[in-house]
Amino acid sequence: MKIVSAGGSEHSFVIEVASTEKEKALGLMFRTELDDNQGMLFPYAAERGLQMWMHNTYIPLDMLFIRSDGTIARIEEQAAPLSDRVISSEVPVLAVLEIPGGAAARLGIKPGDKVRYPIFSGS
């Protein structure tokens, strides 16, 4: 998977896809590390409002909420480990990409940037 910034720089991530409801419910819970270039994608069948949380998640994460055309609609940076606070997409999205906390800021990833992956129509 690649994320392309408005300025043209590209960032590659090796991702796991949480494709079943069981995988989506488990997500990255109980993990104690995530490499800088790793992430987990939570895809859905159609755009909708999504809610996430950090229950039983031991590492901080950035959550990228992605529209069906691959545009990043919103980023929740440094979601707090072990929090039950509900984190909303705020707008309809097709998927959420979780990457290591702080990666979005470190790499300059911002809302409006594009995610290149086969499920997104703009890929």
N, C-alpha and C positions, 0 to 999 in steps of 0.2 A: 504494500500500500504506500502511496506517496501523498504528501501534502504539499501543494504548490502555493506559495505566497503571492500576494499581489505584485510584488517586486520581481517574481520569477524564480526565486530560490526554491529548491525542492528538498524535502526531508523524507527519507524512507523509514518505514516501520515494519517490523515483522509482527504480524498479528495472529491472535487466536480469534475464531469467530464463535460467539455464543449463539448457536442456531436453534437450540431447543429451549422450551420454557424452563426446564431444569437447569440447563447451562446458564441461562439468563439470570435465574434466581441465585445461583452460586457465584457467578461473575468472578471477581478477583478476591473473594473472601478467603481468609486464612493464609494468604501468601505473605511472605516476609520480604520479598524483593521483586523488582521488575527492572530489567535492563533499560538503559536510556532509549533504545530503539525498539522497545517492545510495547505492545498494547493489546487491548481486547475490544472487538467490535460487537455491538449489540444491534443487529439489523431487525427491522420489522417489515411487514408485508405492505404497509401503506403509511404515509405521513400521518402522524398523530402527536398529541401532547404526551411527553414522556416524563416520568418521575424516577429518580435514582436515589440511592442512599449509600452510606458507607458502613452499614452494620457488619460487624465481624471482618472488616477490611483493615488490615494493619499498616498499610502504607498510604501516604497521601497520593491523590490522583488528580489529574486534570481531566475534565469531562468535556469532550467536544460534541456538541449537538449539531447534527448534519442533515440538511435538507435533501430531498430526492435528487437534486441536480449536483450534489456533492459540495455545495456551499456550506461552510461552517456558519451556523446561525448564531450560536452563543457558546462561550467557554466558561465553565466553572473551574477556576484555578485553585489548586491546593485544597481540594476537598479534604476535610479533617478526618483522619482515621477514627474508626469505631463510633462515628456519629450516626444517630438515627434521624437527623434533620433531612427532610425531603428536599431534593434538588430538582427543580423543574426545568424543562426545556424552554418554557415560556412561550414557545411557538410550535406549530406542528413540524415534526422532523421525521426522517426515515430511519435514523440510526444514531447511536452514541458510540464514540470512540473514547476509551479510557487509556490514558498514557501516564507515565510517571509524573507525579506532582512537580510543578516547576518547569516541565519540558516546554510547554507552550510559550512561556515568557522567555526562556533561554534561547529557543529557536526562532522567536519572533512570529509565532503563529497567532493569527488574529481572526475574529469574525470577518467573513467575506472571502477568506482564503478557500481554496478548492481541495477536496479530497478526491484522489483518483483511485477508484476501485470498481470492479465490475457491476456492483449493485446500483451505482449512481449514474444517472442519465447523462451527466456532463463529463463522464470519464473518457 
